[in-house]
Amino acid sequence: MSATDGLAGLADAWHALLSLLAPSAAGAGEGLELAQPWLLLVLVPVAGLLLAVALRERGTRPALVLARGEAAAALPQGVGAWLLRAAFALGGVAAMLAALALAGPRVLGEPDPATTEGIDLVVALDVSGSMRAADFQPKDRLFVAKQVIEDAVLVRPRDRVGLVVFAGVAFTQAPLTHDKGLLRDILEGVRTGVIEDGTAIGDGLATSLNRLRDSEAKTRAVILLTDGDNNAGVIAPESATDLAVELGVKVFTILVGKGGQVPYPDGTDLFGEPRYVSVDIPVNPELLKKIATRTGGTYQLATDAVSLKTGFQQVLDSLDRSVLDGAPPVREKIPLAPLLLVVAVLCAGLALALWLGRASPVP
């Protein structure tokens, strides 16, 4: 770290400390915390040592003995006595500040507008029976898709994310939210076979767009993940695409699996091992390409777990950032320990200078 960086860090700590003392000034003093709070126990022996030194000095035989106590009481306090007290006080302050610095106090800095940006994103996830196909060994397509969504999407703290699932019909599993913990719990419970089977791509897209209709984010997007062709629902994919264009929502489509003959679970054998049969799953990549192209999104083909994760990441990297109302601000944690140590060293140095200078126990 350069000297300039060190001075900048001290300046940030000083500003944060002033804000802590006057929160209304900047609002940056909220969230005072200690990195190692248990180290505050160091203050106990430090305070005991200071008290012992003070009592010892008070009980020390005076350097000047007078015959009459009344005469001693009448003497004015000399500069040396005051400086001695100041030296003890500064030494005590230095010790207390150093002990406090060990606990790692820090406060939250002011929100950085550049880090409060995010997007409004709805993931439309196909949960039709074909998502049980086992070509993404050792797990099926849905398991891998859920894992990729969790790893790639739910780790983005400043984005609002919603979840729509569709098979023969579509419905919202989670509205747009910053609560990634809630989304993770909901995603974990997503299963096939719960709703009417089929692949209603148009309904899934339309339901996702409905969640984004009232969004005020500059960038709104849908990631549509499916492994089949549209064969159910009441809304045609073309109509849903027109709605996306009208709303200015980008749709990024991901085709899971290459289609054709794929292994599909068919119970277990005599030894309890999974048994698979070969089934044909029709796909329509041209439809997904058309949806993506018309709305300004992109089309990705994922034939395994790695390509699915790569496709998701490429989609997320291509999205613009936008400021969202209510997005949790990212606030840097500013350590106060360097500032406290600097003040402690100054106090200790001044105390030593007074001790070696005019400080004296003589009244």
NORURKA-V558700 format. One record per residue. N is the residue number from 1. RES is the residue in three letters. SS is DSSP state (2 for helix, 1 for strand, 0 for the rest). OMEGA is omega as a letter, one per 40 degrees, with the letter a starting at -180 (999 if undefined). Layout:
# NORURKA-V558700
N_RES_SS_OMEGA + N_RES_SS_OMEGA
This chain:
# NORURKA-V558700
1_MET_0_a + 2_SER_0_i + 3_ALA_2_i + 4_THR_2_i + 5_ASP_2_i + 6_GLY_2_i + 7_LEU_2_i + 8_ALA_2_i + 9_GLY_2_i + 10_LEU_2_i + 11_ALA_2_i + 12_ASP_2_a + 13_ALA_2_i + 14_TRP_2_i + 15_HIS_2_i + 16_ALA_2_i + 17_LEU_2_i + 18_LEU_2_i + 19_SER_2_i + 20_LEU_2_i + 21_LEU_2_i + 22_ALA_0_a + 23_PRO_2_a + 24_SER_2_a + 25_ALA_2_a + 26_ALA_2_i + 27_GLY_0_a + 28_ALA_0_a + 29_GLY_0_i + 30_GLU_0_i + 31_GLY_0_i + 32_LEU_0_i + 33_GLU_1_i + 34_LEU_1_i + 35_ALA_0_i + 36_GLN_0_a + 37_PRO_2_a + 38_TRP_2_i + 39_LEU_2_i + 40_LEU_2_i + 41_LEU_2_i + 42_VAL_2_a + 43_LEU_2_a + 44_VAL_2_i + 45_PRO_2_i + 46_VAL_2_i + 47_ALA_2_i + 48_GLY_2_i + 49_LEU_2_i + 50_LEU_2_i + 51_LEU_2_i + 52_ALA_2_i + 53_VAL_2_a + 54_ALA_2_i + 55_LEU_2_i + 56_ARG_2_a + 57_GLU_2_a + 58_ARG_2_a + 59_GLY_2_i + 60_THR_0_i + 61_ARG_0_a + 62_PRO_0_i + 63_ALA_0_a + 64_LEU_0_a + 65_VAL_0_i + 66_LEU_0_a + 67_ALA_0_a + 68_ARG_0_i + 69_GLY_2_a + 70_GLU_2_a + 71_ALA_2_i + 72_ALA_2_a + 73_ALA_2_a + 74_ALA_2_a + 75_LEU_0_i + 76_PRO_0_i + 77_GLN_0_i + 78_GLY_0_i + 79_VAL_2_a + 80_GLY_2_i + 81_ALA_2_i + 82_TRP_2_i + 83_LEU_2_i + 84_LEU_2_i + 85_ARG_2_i + 86_ALA_2_i + 87_ALA_2_i + 88_PHE_2_a + 89_ALA_2_a + 90_LEU_2_i + 91_GLY_2_i + 92_GLY_2_i + 93_VAL_2_i + 94_ALA_2_a + 95_ALA_2_a + 96_MET_2_i + 97_LEU_2_i + 98_ALA_2_i + 99_ALA_2_i + 100_LEU_2_a + 101_ALA_2_i + 102_LEU_2_a + 103_ALA_0_i + 104_GLY_0_i + 105_PRO_1_i + 106_ARG_1_i + 107_VAL_1_i + 108_LEU_1_i + 109_GLY_0_i + 110_GLU_0_i + 111_PRO_0_i + 112_ASP_0_a + 113_PRO_2_a + 114_ALA_2_a + 115_THR_2_i + 116_THR_0_a + 117_GLU_1_i + 118_GLY_1_i + 119_ILE_0_i + 120_ASP_1_a + 121_LEU_1_i + 122_VAL_1_i + 123_VAL_1_i + 124_ALA_1_a + 125_LEU_1_i + 126_ASP_1_i + 127_VAL_0_i + 128_SER_0_a + 129_GLY_2_a + 130_SER_2_i + 131_MET_2_i + 132_ARG_2_i + 133_ALA_0_a + 134_ALA_0_i + 135_ASP_0_i + 136_PHE_0_a + 137_GLN_0_e + 138_PRO_0_i + 139_LYS_0_i + 140_ASP_0_a + 141_ARG_2_a + 142_LEU_2_i + 143_PHE_2_a + 144_VAL_2_i + 145_ALA_2_i + 146_LYS_2_i + 147_GLN_2_i + 148_VAL_2_i + 149_ILE_2_i + 150_GLU_2_a + 151_ASP_2_a + 152_ALA_2_a + 153_VAL_0_a + 154_LEU_0_i + 155_VAL_0_a + 156_ARG_0_a + 157_PRO_0_a + 158_ARG_0_i + 159_ASP_0_i + 160_ARG_1_a + 161_VAL_1_i + 162_GLY_1_a + 163_LEU_1_i + 164_VAL_1_i + 165_VAL_1_i + 166_PHE_1_i + 167_ALA_0_i + 168_GLY_0_i + 169_VAL_0_a + 170_ALA_1_i + 171_PHE_1_a + 172_THR_1_i + 173_GLN_1_a + 174_ALA_1_i + 175_PRO_1_i + 176_LEU_1_a + 177_THR_1_i + 178_HIS_0_a + 179_ASP_0_a + 180_LYS_2_i + 181_GLY_2_i + 182_LEU_2_i + 183_LEU_2_a + 184_ARG_2_i + 185_ASP_2_a + 186_ILE_2_a + 187_LEU_2_a + 188_GLU_2_a + 189_GLY_0_a + 190_VAL_0_a + 191_ARG_0_i + 192_THR_0_i + 193_GLY_0_a + 194_VAL_0_i + 195_ILE_0_a + 196_GLU_0_a + 197_ASP_0_a + 198_GLY_0_i + 199_THR_0_a + 200_ALA_0_a + 201_ILE_2_a + 202_GLY_2_i + 203_ASP_2_i + 204_GLY_2_i + 205_LEU_2_a + 206_ALA_2_i + 207_THR_2_i + 208_SER_2_i + 209_LEU_2_i + 210_ASN_2_i + 211_ARG_2_a + 212_LEU_2_a + 213_ARG_0_a + 214_ASP_0_a + 215_SER_0_i + 216_GLU_0_i + 217_ALA_0_i + 218_LYS_0_a + 219_THR_0_i + 220_ARG_1_a + 221_ALA_1_i + 222_VAL_1_i + 223_ILE_1_a + 224_LEU_1_a + 225_LEU_1_a + 226_THR_1_i + 227_ASP_0_a + 228_GLY_0_i + 229_ASP_0_i + 230_ASN_0_a + 231_ASN_0_a + 232_ALA_0_i + 233_GLY_0_a + 234_VAL_0_a + 235_ILE_0_i + 236_ALA_0_i + 237_PRO_2_i + 238_GLU_2_i + 239_SER_2_i + 240_ALA_2_i + 241_THR_2_i + 242_ASP_2_i + 243_LEU_2_i + 244_ALA_2_i + 245_VAL_2_a + 246_GLU_2_a + 247_LEU_2_a + 248_GLY_0_a + 249_VAL_0_i + 250_LYS_1_i + 251_VAL_1_i + 252_PHE_1_a + 253_THR_1_i + 254_ILE_1_i + 255_LEU_1_a + 256_VAL_1_a + 257_GLY_0_a + 258_LYS_0_a + 259_GLY_0_a + 260_GLY_1_a + 261_GLN_1_i + 262_VAL_1_i + 263_PRO_1_a + 264_TYR_1_a + 265_PRO_1_a + 266_ASP_1_i + 267_GLY_1_a + 268_THR_1_i + 269_ASP_0_a + 270_LEU_0_a + 271_PHE_0_i + 272_GLY_0_i + 273_GLU_0_i + 274_PRO_1_i + 275_ARG_1_a + 276_TYR_1_i + 277_VAL_1_i + 278_SER_1_i + 279_VAL_1_a + 280_ASP_1_i + 281_ILE_1_a + 282_PRO_0_i + 283_VAL_0_i + 284_ASN_0_a + 285_PRO_2_a + 286_GLU_2_i + 287_LEU_2_a + 288_LEU_2_i + 289_LYS_2_a + 290_LYS_2_i + 291_ILE_2_a + 292_ALA_2_a + 293_THR_2_a + 294_ARG_2_a + 295_THR_2_i + 296_GLY_0_i + 297_GLY_0_i + 298_THR_0_i + 299_TYR_1_i + 300_GLN_1_i + 301_LEU_1_a + 302_ALA_1_a + 303_THR_0_i + 304_ASP_0_a + 305_ALA_2_a + 306_VAL_2_a + 307_SER_2_i + 308_LEU_2_i + 309_LYS_2_i + 310_THR_2_i + 311_GLY_2_i + 312_PHE_2_a + 313_GLN_2_i + 314_GLN_2_i + 315_VAL_2_a + 316_LEU_2_i + 317_ASP_2_a + 318_SER_2_a + 319_LEU_0_i + 320_ASP_0_i + 321_ARG_0_i + 322_SER_1_a + 323_VAL_1_a + 324_LEU_0_i + 325_ASP_0_i + 326_GLY_0_i + 327_ALA_0_a + 328_PRO_0_a + 329_PRO_0_i + 330_VAL_0_a + 331_ARG_0_a + 332_GLU_0_i + 333_LYS_1_a + 334_ILE_1_i + 335_PRO_1_i + 336_LEU_0_a + 337_ALA_2_i + 338_PRO_2_a + 339_LEU_2_i + 340_LEU_2_i + 341_LEU_2_i + 342_VAL_2_i + 343_VAL_2_i + 344_ALA_2_i + 345_VAL_2_i + 346_LEU_2_i + 347_CYS_2_i + 348_ALA_2_i + 349_GLY_2_i + 350_LEU_2_i + 351_ALA_2_i + 352_LEU_2_i + 353_ALA_2_i + 354_LEU_2_a + 355_TRP_2_a + 356_LEU_2_a + 357_GLY_0_a + 358_ARG_0_i + 359_ALA_0_a + 360_SER_0_i + 361_PRO_0_i + 362_VAL_0_a + 363_PRO_0_999
